[in-house]
Amino acid sequence: MPTEPQPITLAEVVRRAVEVCDDGSSEGLDDLLLRFEDADEPISSVADVEQRLDEALGPVDADEDDAPLTMARAVVTYLAYRRDEIDAAPVELLRLAARAEFDDHPPEHVAQWLALQGISD
């Protein structure tokens, strides 16, 4: 008998965000994975994902030199609202998250990193 799919957990969303953003240049992504590895609650039940990320990692402004971490935060936040996009191609997911989370105007360090990933305005 078919069952309903299991809800996507915060840990799964964080793992996907790190997978999409990991280019080998960020130590912060390892910390992000570690801090959320046991976050098995459905992401839909997390009232404020951005606040949860800030509490675990500090404010996003502290990521200034770590564009992959900044984008991973953006992807987690984006997927909290658009869980149906979790399996999107990495480039498309980065493009969608940047558009949604930065109003299509990411900070300069993130814009440069996105360009290196093949994503331009």
Steps between C-alpha positions, in 0.01 A plus 500: 500500500649837402567746775541872503858612441688590813526875558831658408706568811714798582805272493414382147459857378833602656672199340356593160605864540855399590511253211395773257738764639810293583781597267774402746575858607285527813571370848171651613301241309646222715388689809153550352466126435625413847263737678193369317584131453244394762230755410243238411192718539308577181621828357138606469477500879792742548339837566795717393773323306716812466494554875590135557798537265607824672481336843716209384752690285480864600364778282529470123724810497769285662515291178644792303803305381313171452269529199419126490375520860295811426343324203441182700302708749304648208430153358381370839270799539372465144432128540314562825231662284553309175556144615387381156827636357731283714592282202554788257829510313768672710545797265125554484465472878777756552338734247156468663634545853708806404202657330266432791729572791692799363232652275726408210776729643732285711788655695811550286692204644203274428448644150864426418469145632177444307673620182772238559222240524368612160216711632481860395237769535 
